[in-house]
Amino acid sequence: MSIIYDLISFIMHIDVHLKEIIEDFGVWSYAILFGIVFVETGVVIFPFLPGDSLLFASGALAAIGAFELWILIPVFLAAAILGDTVNYEIGKKVGTSIPPKSFLGRVINQERMDAAQRFFNKHGGKTIVIARFMPFIRTFIPFIAGASRMHYRYFIMYNILGAVLWVFSCTLLGYFFGNIPIIKDNFSTVLILIIVISVLPAIIGALKARKNK
């Protein structure tokens, strides 16, 4: 229970915790940011780690000199691209052999992988790009892409495109707008809004699918 509370506190007050990380680790803070984004995108059992909010808050801190933007963006890009690539490879190797009664087996079963394959065939690489902006879903999509044998060259192209759009948009939004007084004074509320807006398309899609079914 304590771990869940600490995680929620980290997400809701990520700007404060990032400042503490900078004070404690200095230049190694970039490695910590790399690790968080890499794990969130690359390890399918950690979809709850902060993504959009981390990029936004880091951009806001870069605007006041706490981070170097020219270092920050390449670090996030590398973590996002490598994370999705590792996730794809994991899905490719173990996606069809997940025990049905396990957590992953209930979330990513053969029926859903078949549906994902049909979706990829119909909609193409935009699935990978759109998923970047959707918490939780961005962690599962590369895994499903690998498990359903999406062509790697096709995957990596959209993996890079999605990472570039995601990292630049979220980080630069924080850089240019994160220190506006009304946003800075209500930073936790802004982060909640970012999360809600990010997951809203997935909720709407799930409701429509349930209604159609």
Buried (B, 14 or more C-beta within 10 A) or exposed (E): EEEEEEEEEBBBBBBBBBBEBBEEEEEEBBEBBBEBBBBBBBBBEEBBBBBBBBBBBBBBBBBEEBBEBEEBBEBBBBBBBBBBBBBBBBBBEBBEEBEEEEEBEEBBEBEBBEEBBEBBEEEEBEBBBBBBBBBBBBBBBBBBBBBBBBEBEBBBBBBBBBBBBBBBBBBBBBBEBBBEEEBBEEBBEBBBEBBEEBBEEBEEEEEEEEEEE
